[in-house]
């Protein structure tokens, strides 16, 4: 009976995970200080990774279809919007604030993807 309960709990958790849409954080970046950005990138990469994020795009060629393209774009995916928000609220993220302000000017936002 306990095995049945455990299997049921795992199945419900799996269904819940499937119904929670992933979150995509889009960051438009303008580099203010290239040397500062070079020092900042490994640190922010570690914070993103340690808080559950994965880069999908990071500074490749950007083409505008409407309006002007930002100078640089990153797209990061998280398992949920709550996890993306937790990453940005983390002490590790906040600790990089001064370095980030020196290195880049950014506009960042998150959007939920389609539910599975």
N, CA, C and O atoms as CSV, one atom per row, in Angstrom:
chain,resi,resn,atom,element,x,y,z
A,1,UNK,N,N,0.819,-1.187,0.000
A,1,UNK,CA,C,0.000,0.000,0.000
A,1,UNK,C,C,0.870,1.261,0.000
A,1,UNK,O,O,0.594,2.213,-0.730
A,2,UNK,N,N,1.912,1.258,0.817
A,2,UNK,CA,C,2.809,2.410,0.845
A,2,UNK,C,C,3.475,2.620,-0.501
A,2,UNK,O,O,3.663,3.755,-0.939
A,3,UNK,N,N,3.831,1.523,-1.158
A,3,UNK,CA,C,4.442,1.642,-2.490
A,3,UNK,C,C,3.467,2.298,-3.454
A,3,UNK,O,O,3.877,3.124,-4.269
A,4,UNK,N,N,2.198,1.952,-3.381
A,4,UNK,CA,C,1.184,2.556,-4.241
A,4,UNK,C,C,1.037,4.046,-3.989
A,4,UNK,O,O,0.898,4.828,-4.929
A,5,UNK,N,N,1.067,4.438,-2.728
A,5,UNK,CA,C,0.987,5.855,-2.372
A,5,UNK,C,C,2.203,6.597,-2.915
A,5,UNK,O,O,2.071,7.686,-3.475
A,6,UNK,N,N,3.381,6.013,-2.751
A,6,UNK,CA,C,4.607,6.649,-3.233
A,6,UNK,C,C,4.575,6.807,-4.747
A,6,UNK,O,O,4.936,7.862,-5.269
A,7,UNK,N,N,4.149,5.774,-5.449
A,7,UNK,CA,C,4.074,5.848,-6.914
A,7,UNK,C,C,3.060,6.904,-7.334
A,7,UNK,O,O,3.301,7.656,-8.278
A,8,UNK,N,N,1.942,6.965,-6.648
A,8,UNK,CA,C,0.929,7.981,-6.939
A,8,UNK,C,C,1.451,9.388,-6.720
A,8,UNK,O,O,1.185,10.284,-7.521
A,9,UNK,N,N,2.195,9.588,-5.637
A,9,UNK,CA,C,2.762,10.908,-5.345
A,9,UNK,C,C,3.750,11.322,-6.418
A,9,UNK,O,O,3.757,12.476,-6.846
A,10,UNK,N,N,4.582,10.392,-6.854
A,10,UNK,CA,C,5.549,10.692,-7.915
A,10,UNK,C,C,4.817,11.030,-9.212
A,10,UNK,O,O,5.210,11.957,-9.920
A,11,UNK,N,N,3.763,10.290,-9.523
A,11,UNK,CA,C,2.991,10.551,-10.747
A,11,UNK,C,C,2.336,11.924,-10.698
A,11,UNK,O,O,2.343,12.648,-11.693
A,12,UNK,N,N,1.775,12.287,-9.562
A,12,UNK,CA,C,1.137,13.600,-9.423
A,12,UNK,C,C,2.177,14.702,-9.555
A,12,UNK,O,O,1.931,15.711,-10.215
A,13,UNK,N,N,3.330,14.518,-8.938
A,13,UNK,CA,C,4.399,15.515,-9.053
A,13,UNK,C,C,4.833,15.662,-10.509
A,13,UNK,O,O,5.076,16.774,-10.979
A,14,UNK,N,N,4.931,14.552,-11.215
A,14,UNK,CA,C,5.295,14.594,-12.626
A,14,UNK,C,C,4.270,15.345,-13.454
A,14,UNK,O,O,4.633,16.125,-14.335
A,15,UNK,N,N,2.989,15.119,-13.178
A,15,UNK,CA,C,1.936,15.835,-13.893
A,15,UNK,C,C,1.975,17.326,-13.577
A,15,UNK,O,O,1.786,18.160,-14.463
A,16,UNK,N,N,2.220,17.657,-12.315
A,16,UNK,CA,C,2.316,19.060,-11.929
A,16,UNK,C,C,3.480,19.725,-12.647
A,16,UNK,O,O,3.339,20.846,-13.137
A,17,UNK,N,N,4.622,19.060,-12.719
A,17,UNK,CA,C,5.796,19.615,-13.393
A,17,UNK,C,C,5.503,19.836,-14.869
A,17,UNK,O,O,5.973,20.812,-15.454
A,18,UNK,N,N,4.730,18.937,-15.479
A,18,UNK,CA,C,4.405,19.075,-16.892
A,18,UNK,C,C,3.478,20.259,-17.131
A,18,UNK,O,O,3.536,20.875,-18.195
A,19,UNK,N,N,2.627,20.590,-16.168
A,19,UNK,CA,C,1.667,21.669,-16.362
A,19,UNK,C,C,2.239,23.038,-16.005
A,19,UNK,O,O,1.631,24.056,-16.336
A,20,UNK,N,N,3.368,23.088,-15.351
A,20,UNK,CA,C,3.991,24.360,-15.006
A,20,UNK,C,C,4.841,24.832,-16.178
A,20,UNK,O,O,5.813,24.173,-16.548
A,21,UNK,N,N,4.480,25.970,-16.761
A,21,UNK,CA,C,5.259,26.426,-17.909
A,21,UNK,C,C,6.651,26.905,-17.504
A,21,UNK,O,O,6.852,27.437,-16.413
A,22,UNK,N,N,7.577,26.709,-18.387
A,22,UNK,CA,C,8.927,27.225,-18.171
A,22,UNK,C,C,8.876,28.743,-18.266
A,22,UNK,O,O,7.944,29.308,-18.841
A,23,UNK,N,N,9.874,29.394,-17.704
A,23,UNK,CA,C,9.976,30.851,-17.773
A,23,UNK,C,C,11.224,31.216,-18.550
A,23,UNK,O,O,12.272,30.588,-18.402
A,24,UNK,N,N,11.100,32.230,-19.371
A,24,UNK,CA,C,12.200,32.693,-20.204
A,24,UNK,C,C,12.537,34.124,-19.796
A,24,UNK,O,O,11.689,35.014,-19.862
A,25,UNK,N,N,13.779,34.336,-19.376
A,25,UNK,CA,C,14.235,35.660,-18.989
A,25,UNK,C,C,14.997,36.233,-20.180
A,25,UNK,O,O,15.987,35.663,-20.639
A,26,UNK,N,N,14.514,37.366,-20.665
A,26,UNK,CA,C,15.131,38.055,-21.785
A,26,UNK,C,C,15.823,39.288,-21.232
A,26,UNK,O,O,15.206,40.099,-20.540
A,27,UNK,N,N,17.097,39.427,-21.538
A,27,UNK,CA,C,17.848,40.580,-21.072
A,27,UNK,C,C,18.486,41.271,-22.261
A,27,UNK,O,O,19.241,40.661,-23.018
A,28,UNK,N,N,18.176,42.549,-22.419
A,28,UNK,CA,C,18.765,43.381,-23.459
A,28,UNK,C,C,19.927,44.133,-22.811
A,28,UNK,O,O,19.753,44.790,-21.785
A,29,UNK,N,N,21.091,44.036,-23.406
A,29,UNK,CA,C,22.306,44.524,-22.755
A,29,UNK,C,C,23.036,45.538,-23.628
A,29,UNK,O,O,23.156,45.378,-24.843
A,30,UNK,N,N,23.516,46.581,-22.971
A,30,UNK,CA,C,24.463,47.513,-23.575
A,30,UNK,C,C,25.717,47.478,-22.705
A,30,UNK,O,O,25.647,47.767,-21.510
A,31,UNK,N,N,26.834,47.137,-23.278
A,31,UNK,CA,C,28.090,47.054,-22.525
A,31,UNK,C,C,28.598,48.473,-22.272
A,31,UNK,O,O,28.760,49.258,-23.206
A,32,UNK,N,N,28.847,48.792,-21.001
A,32,UNK,CA,C,29.384,50.098,-20.618
A,32,UNK,C,C,30.898,50.066,-20.475
A,32,UNK,O,O,31.587,51.030,-20.807
A,33,UNK,N,N,31.405,48.942,-19.976
A,33,UNK,CA,C,32.835,48.787,-19.727
A,33,UNK,C,C,33.198,47.337,-20.055
A,33,UNK,O,O,32.850,46.423,-19.309
A,34,UNK,N,N,33.890,47.134,-21.163
A,34,UNK,CA,C,34.187,45.779,-21.631
A,34,UNK,C,C,35.018,44.991,-20.622
A,34,UNK,O,O,34.751,43.810,-20.401
A,35,UNK,N,N,36.014,45.614,-20.010
A,35,UNK,CA,C,36.829,44.898,-19.017
A,35,UNK,C,C,35.987,44.483,-17.810
A,35,UNK,O,O,36.125,43.373,-17.296
A,36,UNK,N,N,35.118,45.387,-17.368
A,36,UNK,CA,C,34.235,45.061,-16.233
A,36,UNK,C,C,33.270,43.938,-16.622
A,36,UNK,O,O,32.976,43.061,-15.810
A,37,UNK,N,N,32.785,43.966,-17.851
A,37,UNK,CA,C,31.881,42.904,-18.292
A,37,UNK,C,C,32.618,41.560,-18.359
A,37,UNK,O,O,32.070,40.529,-17.971
A,38,UNK,N,N,33.845,41.578,-18.844
A,38,UNK,CA,C,34.633,40.341,-18.913
A,38,UNK,C,C,34.818,39.725,-17.527
A,38,UNK,O,O,34.817,38.502,-17.387
A,39,UNK,N,N,34.977,40.562,-16.509
A,39,UNK,CA,C,35.116,40.066,-15.133
A,39,UNK,C,C,33.764,39.609,-14.571
A,39,UNK,O,O,33.708,38.676,-13.769
A,40,UNK,N,N,32.697,40.257,-14.984
A,40,UNK,CA,C,31.347,39.981,-14.480
A,40,UNK,C,C,30.757,38.691,-15.053
A,40,UNK,O,O,30.072,37.962,-14.336
A,41,UNK,N,N,31.006,38.402,-16.311
A,41,UNK,CA,C,30.361,37.266,-16.989
A,41,UNK,C,C,30.541,35.935,-16.256
A,41,UNK,O,O,29.544,35.243,-16.048
A,42,UNK,N,N,31.745,35.537,-15.854
A,42,UNK,CA,C,31.853,34.238,-15.158
A,42,UNK,C,C,31.078,34.204,-13.836
A,42,UNK,O,O,30.559,33.159,-13.443
A,43,UNK,N,N,31.006,35.333,-13.166
A,43,UNK,CA,C,30.290,35.388,-11.887
A,43,UNK,C,C,28.782,35.270,-12.083
A,43,UNK,O,O,28.117,34.520,-11.369
A,44,UNK,N,N,28.245,36.007,-13.047
A,44,UNK,CA,C,26.805,35.933,-13.277
A,44,UNK,C,C,26.432,34.571,-13.854
A,44,UNK,O,O,25.351,34.055,-13.573
A,45,UNK,N,N,27.313,33.991,-14.653
A,45,UNK,CA,C,27.071,32.649,-15.192
A,45,UNK,C,C,26.904,31.645,-14.065
A,45,UNK,O,O,26.009,30.802,-14.109
A,46,UNK,N,N,27.754,31.730,-13.064
A,46,UNK,CA,C,27.679,30.814,-11.925
A,46,UNK,C,C,26.383,31.020,-11.137
A,46,UNK,O,O,25.763,30.052,-10.698
A,47,UNK,N,N,25.976,32.274,-10.960
A,47,UNK,CA,C,24.727,32.545,-10.234
A,47,UNK,C,C,23.539,31.990,-11.014
A,47,UNK,O,O,22.672,31.334,-10.437
A,48,UNK,N,N,23.495,32.247,-12.306
A,48,UNK,CA,C,22.398,31.733,-13.140
A,48,UNK,C,C,22.337,30.210,-13.018
A,48,UNK,O,O,21.272,29.641,-12.783
A,49,UNK,N,N,23.477,29.566,-13.177
A,49,UNK,CA,C,23.545,28.098,-13.128
A,49,UNK,C,C,23.136,27.573,-11.747
A,49,UNK,O,O,22.361,26.621,-11.649
A,50,UNK,N,N,23.653,28.188,-10.692
A,50,UNK,CA,C,23.394,27.695,-9.333
A,50,UNK,C,C,21.950,27.915,-8.892
A,50,UNK,O,O,21.491,27.273,-7.947
A,51,UNK,N,N,21.230,28.809,-9.559
A,51,UNK,CA,C,19.839,29.061,-9.203
A,51,UNK,C,C,18.869,28.413,-10.197
A,51,UNK,O,O,17.677,28.721,-10.195
A,52,UNK,N,N,19.382,27.520,-11.040
A,52,UNK,CA,C,18.511,26.720,-11.892
A,52,UNK,C,C,18.305,27.221,-13.304
A,52,UNK,O,O,17.478,26.674,-14.033
A,53,UNK,N,N,19.033,28.242,-13.709
A,53,UNK,CA,C,18.875,28.776,-15.056
A,53,UNK,C,C,19.836,28.148,-16.051
A,53,UNK,O,O,20.907,27.658,-15.691
A,54,UNK,N,N,19.426,28.175,-17.312
A,54,UNK,CA,C,20.259,27.697,-18.407
A,54,UNK,C,C,20.180,28.716,-19.531
A,54,UNK,O,O,19.090,29.129,-19.929
A,55,UNK,N,N,21.331,29.119,-20.040
A,55,UNK,CA,C,21.353,30.054,-21.160
A,55,UNK,C,C,20.892,29.362,-22.432
A,55,UNK,O,O,21.331,28.252,-22.735
A,56,UNK,N,N,20.003,30.018,-23.180
A,56,UNK,CA,C,19.588,29.557,-24.505
A,56,UNK,C,C,20.232,30.407,-25.595
A,56,UNK,O,O,20.537,29.913,-26.681
A,57,UNK,N,N,20.434,31.677,-25.297
A,57,UNK,CA,C,21.091,32.601,-26.228
A,57,UNK,C,C,21.920,33.549,-25.387
A,57,UNK,O,O,21.535,33.936,-24.284
A,58,UNK,N,N,23.078,33.916,-25.942
A,58,UNK,CA,C,23.961,34.763,-25.151
A,58,UNK,C,C,24.872,35.591,-26.052
A,58,UNK,O,O,26.010,35.216,-26.333
A,59,UNK,N,N,24.339,36.727,-26.496
A,59,UNK,CA,C,25.170,37.681,-27.203
A,59,UNK,C,C,25.457,37.375,-28.658
A,59,UNK,O,O,26.369,37.967,-29.235
A,60,UNK,N,N,24.718,36.480,-29.264
A,60,UNK,CA,C,24.916,36.211,-30.685
A,60,UNK,C,C,24.360,37.352,-31.526
A,60,UNK,O,O,23.935,38.379,-30.996
A,61,UNK,N,N,24.367,37.166,-32.811
A,61,UNK,CA,C,23.852,38.176,-33.724
A,61,UNK,C,C,22.359,38.383,-33.480
A,61,UNK,O,O,21.597,37.422,-33.373
A,62,UNK,N,N,21.955,39.644,-33.393
A,62,UNK,CA,C,20.554,40.005,-33.195
A,62,UNK,C,C,20.089,40.806,-34.402
A,62,UNK,O,O,20.766,41.744,-34.824
A,63,UNK,N,N,18.957,40.447,-34.953
A,63,UNK,CA,C,18.389,41.114,-36.120
A,63,UNK,C,C,17.032,41.682,-35.739
A,63,UNK,O,O,16.206,40.981,-35.154
A,64,UNK,N,N,16.798,42.941,-36.066
A,64,UNK,CA,C,15.513,43.576,-35.774
A,64,UNK,C,C,14.509,43.260,-36.867
A,64,UNK,O,O,14.824,43.355,-38.053
A,65,UNK,N,N,13.298,42.884,-36.469
A,65,UNK,CA,C,12.195,42.731,-37.411
A,65,UNK,C,C,11.256,43.934,-37.317
A,65,UNK,O,O,10.658,44.339,-38.314
A,66,UNK,N,N,11.132,44.495,-36.127
A,66,UNK,CA,C,10.371,45.719,-35.903
A,66,UNK,C,C,11.125,46.531,-34.870
A,66,UNK,O,O,11.614,45.976,-33.886
A,67,UNK,N,N,11.225,47.822,-35.073
A,67,UNK,CA,C,11.966,48.666,-34.148
A,67,UNK,C,C,13.460,48.406,-34.261
A,67,UNK,O,O,13.935,47.850,-35.252
A,68,UNK,N,N,14.191,48.815,-33.236
A,68,UNK,CA,C,15.646,48.643,-33.233
A,68,UNK,C,C,16.035,47.433,-32.399
A,68,UNK,O,O,15.447,47.171,-31.350
A,69,UNK,N,N,17.022,46.707,-32.871
A,69,UNK,CA,C,17.538,45.561,-32.110
A,69,UNK,C,C,18.426,46.062,-30.981
A,69,UNK,O,O,19.175,47.023,-31.161
A,70,UNK,N,N,18.349,45.417,-29.814
A,70,UNK,CA,C,19.295,45.758,-28.749
A,70,UNK,C,C,20.707,45.374,-29.181
A,70,UNK,O,O,20.892,44.572,-30.095
A,71,UNK,N,N,21.683,45.950,-28.520
A,71,UNK,CA,C,23.075,45.677,-28.866
A,71,UNK,C,C,23.466,44.231,-28.565
A,71,UNK,O,O,24.236,43.621,-29.306
A,72,UNK,N,N,22.934,43.695,-27.482
A,72,UNK,CA,C,23.249,42.325,-27.061
A,72,UNK,C,C,22.024,41.763,-26.342
A,72,UNK,O,O,21.328,42.495,-25.638
A,73,UNK,N,N,21.759,40.469,-26.516
A,73,UNK,CA,C,20.598,39.833,-25.886
A,73,UNK,C,C,21.032,38.516,-25.257
A,73,UNK,O,O,21.831,37.772,-25.825
A,74,UNK,N,N,20.493,38.243,-24.076
A,74,UNK,CA,C,20.614,36.905,-23.498
A,74,UNK,C,C,19.208,36.395,-23.214
A,74,UNK,O,O,18.310,37.162,-22.868
A,75,UNK,N,N,19.036,35.091,-23.366
A,75,UNK,CA,C,17.782,34.435,-23.016
A,75,UNK,C,C,18.140,33.260,-22.109
A,75,UNK,O,O,18.960,32.408,-22.453
A,76,UNK,N,N,17.506,33.243,-20.952
A,76,UNK,CA,C,17.751,32.208,-19.963
A,76,UNK,C,C,16.436,31.510,-19.653
A,76,UNK,O,O,15.398,32.161,-19.538
A,77,UNK,N,N,16.476,30.198,-19.518
A,77,UNK,CA,C,15.258,29.445,-19.207
A,77,UNK,C,C,15.342,28.886,-17.789
A,77,UNK,O,O,16.397,28.440,-17.338
A,78,UNK,N,N,14.198,28.924,-17.098
A,78,UNK,CA,C,14.040,28.344,-15.763
A,78,UNK,C,C,12.848,27.404,-15.801
A,78,UNK,O,O,12.009,27.506,-16.696
A,79,UNK,N,N,12.763,26.503,-14.856
A,79,UNK,CA,C,11.657,25.546,-14.798
A,79,UNK,C,C,10.308,26.211,-14.553
A,79,UNK,O,O,9.269,25.640,-14.884
A,80,UNK,N,N,10.313,27.415,-13.976
A,80,UNK,CA,C,9.061,28.119,-13.710
A,80,UNK,C,C,9.345,29.596,-13.500
A,80,UNK,O,O,10.489,29.995,-13.280
A,81,UNK,N,N,8.295,30.403,-13.569
A,81,UNK,CA,C,8.433,31.826,-13.303
A,81,UNK,C,C,8.874,32.060,-11.858
A,81,UNK,O,O,9.663,32.964,-11.584
A,82,UNK,N,N,8.369,31.251,-10.949
A,82,UNK,CA,C,8.762,31.384,-9.536
A,82,UNK,C,C,10.265,31.167,-9.368
A,82,UNK,O,O,10.909,31.870,-8.589
A,83,UNK,N,N,10.826,30.200,-10.093
A,83,UNK,CA,C,12.270,29.953,-9.988
A,83,UNK,C,C,13.077,31.091,-10.609
A,83,UNK,O,O,14.143,31.438,-10.102
A,84,UNK,N,N,12.584,31.667,-11.688
A,84,UNK,CA,C,13.263,32.817,-12.291
A,84,UNK,C,C,13.259,33.993,-11.316
A,84,UNK,O,O,14.273,34.666,-11.136
A,85,UNK,N,N,12.101,34.232,-10.689
A,85,UNK,CA,C,12.001,35.319,-9.724
A,85,UNK,C,C,12.896,35.071,-8.511
A,85,UNK,O,O,13.520,35.999,-7.997
A,86,UNK,N,N,12.958,33.833,-8.059
A,86,UNK,CA,C,13.811,33.498,-6.915
A,86,UNK,C,C,15.280,33.719,-7.252
A,86,UNK,O,O,16.055,34.163,-6.405
A,87,UNK,N,N,15.661,33.411,-8.480
A,87,UNK,CA,C,17.044,33.633,-8.907
A,87,UNK,C,C,17.393,35.114,-8.805
A,87,UNK,O,O,18.438,35.481,-8.269
A,88,UNK,N,N,16.503,35.960,-9.327
A,88,UNK,CA,C,16.761,37.399,-9.319
A,88,UNK,C,C,16.643,38.014,-7.933
A,88,UNK,O,O,17.151,39.110,-7.697
A,89,UNK,N,N,15.989,37.333,-7.031
A,89,UNK,CA,C,15.869,37.823,-5.649
A,89,UNK,C,C,16.944,37.253,-4.736
A,89,UNK,O,O,17.029,37.618,-3.564
A,90,UNK,N,N,17.761,36.360,-5.274
A,90,UNK,CA,C,18.752,35.672,-4.436
A,90,UNK,C,C,19.848,36.616,-3.946
A,90,UNK,O,O,20.144,37.633,-4.573
A,91,UNK,N,N,20.429,36.258,-2.831
A,91,UNK,CA,C,21.547,37.032,-2.276
A,91,UNK,C,C,22.724,37.047,-3.251
A,91,UNK,O,O,23.435,38.045,-3.365
A,92,UNK,N,N,22.919,35.938,-3.945
A,92,UNK,CA,C,24.030,35.843,-4.908
A,92,UNK,C,C,23.846,36.842,-6.053
A,92,UNK,O,O,24.803,37.484,-6.485
A,93,UNK,N,N,22.617,36.966,-6.535
A,93,UNK,CA,C,22.340,37.916,-7.625
A,93,UNK,C,C,22.528,39.344,-7.124
A,93,UNK,O,O,23.160,40.167,-7.787
A,94,UNK,N,N,21.980,39.627,-5.961
A,94,UNK,CA,C,22.077,40.974,-5.400
A,94,UNK,C,C,23.524,41.368,-5.127
A,94,UNK,O,O,23.876,42.542,-5.241
A,95,UNK,N,N,24.364,40.400,-4.768
A,95,UNK,CA,C,25.776,40.680,-4.478
A,95,UNK,C,C,26.532,41.173,-5.714
A,95,UNK,O,O,27.579,41.807,-5.584
A,96,UNK,N,N,26.014,40.889,-6.901
A,96,UNK,CA,C,26.675,41.317,-8.137
A,96,UNK,C,C,26.196,42.679,-8.642
A,96,UNK,O,O,26.646,43.139,-9.691
A,97,UNK,N,N,25.305,43.316,-7.923
A,97,UNK,CA,C,24.678,44.554,-8.379
A,97,UNK,C,C,25.689,45.644,-8.753
A,97,UNK,O,O,25.572,46.244,-9.822
A,98,UNK,N,N,26.659,45.903,-7.908
A,98,UNK,CA,C,27.634,46.968,-8.186
A,98,UNK,C,C,28.465,46.637,-9.425
A,98,UNK,O,O,28.717,47.508,-10.258
A,99,UNK,N,N,28.889,45.378,-9.544
A,99,UNK,CA,C,29.663,44.977,-10.719
A,99,UNK,C,C,28.826,45.086,-11.991
A,99,UNK,O,O,29.309,45.545,-13.025
A,100,UNK,N,N,27.573,44.660,-11.903
A,100,UNK,CA,C,26.676,44.708,-13.060
A,100,UNK,C,C,26.489,46.153,-13.513
A,100,UNK,O,O,26.557,46.439,-14.709
A,101,UNK,N,N,26.255,47.067,-12.569
A,101,UNK,CA,C,26.037,48.476,-12.902
A,101,UNK,C,C,27.251,49.107,-13.565
A,101,UNK,O,O,27.113,49.989,-14.412
A,102,UNK,N,N,28.414,48.667,-13.190
A,102,UNK,CA,C,29.643,49.181,-13.799
A,102,UNK,C,C,29.842,48.596,-15.196
A,102,UNK,O,O,30.324,49.285,-16.095
A,103,UNK,N,N,29.479,47.349,-15.374
A,103,UNK,CA,C,29.758,46.634,-16.621
A,103,UNK,C,C,28.726,46.864,-17.712
A,103,UNK,O,O,29.078,47.038,-18.879
A,104,UNK,N,N,27.445,46.865,-17.332
A,104,UNK,CA,C,26.389,46.895,-18.343
A,104,UNK,C,C,25.217,47.768,-17.928
A,104,UNK,O,O,25.012,48.063,-16.751
A,105,UNK,N,N,24.467,48.162,-18.923
A,105,UNK,CA,C,23.145,48.753,-18.728
A,105,UNK,C,C,22.202,47.717,-19.317
A,105,UNK,O,O,22.402,47.269,-20.446
A,106,UNK,N,N,21.169,47.327,-18.560
A,106,UNK,CA,C,20.327,46.226,-19.023
A,106,UNK,C,C,18.850,46.500,-18.790
A,106,UNK,O,O,18.453,47.248,-17.896
A,107,UNK,N,N,18.075,45.870,-19.618
A,107,UNK,CA,C,16.623,45.797,-19.464
A,107,UNK,C,C,16.305,44.310,-19.463
A,107,UNK,O,O,16.702,43.588,-20.378
A,108,UNK,N,N,15.596,43.851,-18.446
A,108,UNK,CA,C,15.384,42.416,-18.293
A,108,UNK,C,C,13.946,42.147,-17.877
A,108,UNK,O,O,13.362,42.889,-17.087
A,109,UNK,N,N,13.387,41.076,-18.421
A,109,UNK,CA,C,12.023,40.692,-18.077
A,109,UNK,C,C,11.864,39.200,-18.298
A,109,UNK,O,O,12.654,38.573,-19.004
A,110,UNK,N,N,10.827,38.640,-17.682
A,110,UNK,CA,C,10.563,37.209,-17.813
A,110,UNK,C,C,9.172,37.009,-18.390
A,110,UNK,O,O,8.265,37.813,-18.171
A,111,UNK,N,N,9.026,35.935,-19.122
A,111,UNK,CA,C,7.726,35.557,-19.645
A,111,UNK,C,C,7.568,34.053,-19.517
A,111,UNK,O,O,8.530,33.298,-19.661
A,112,UNK,N,N,6.346,33.631,-19.247
A,112,UNK,CA,C,6.086,32.184,-19.193
A,112,UNK,C,C,5.951,31.649,-20.604
A,112,UNK,O,O,5.401,32.305,-21.488
A,113,UNK,N,N,6.462,30.448,-20.794
A,113,UNK,CA,C,6.265,29.748,-22.047
A,113,UNK,C,C,4.895,29.095,-22.051
A,113,UNK,O,O,4.114,29.260,-21.114
A,114,UNK,N,N,4.614,28.368,-23.093
A,114,UNK,CA,C,3.346,27.642,-23.182
A,114,UNK,C,C,3.389,26.435,-22.259
A,114,UNK,O,O,4.430,25.792,-22.117
A,115,UNK,N,N,2.264,26.127,-21.633
A,115,UNK,CA,C,2.178,24.950,-20.770
A,115,UNK,C,C,2.373,23.700,-21.620
A,115,UNK,O,O,1.961,23.653,-22.779
A,116,UNK,N,N,3.003,22.694,-21.034
A,116,UNK,CA,C,3.239,21.445,-21.769
A,116,UNK,C,C,1.956,20.711,-22.064
A,116,UNK,O,O,1.982,19.643,-22.676
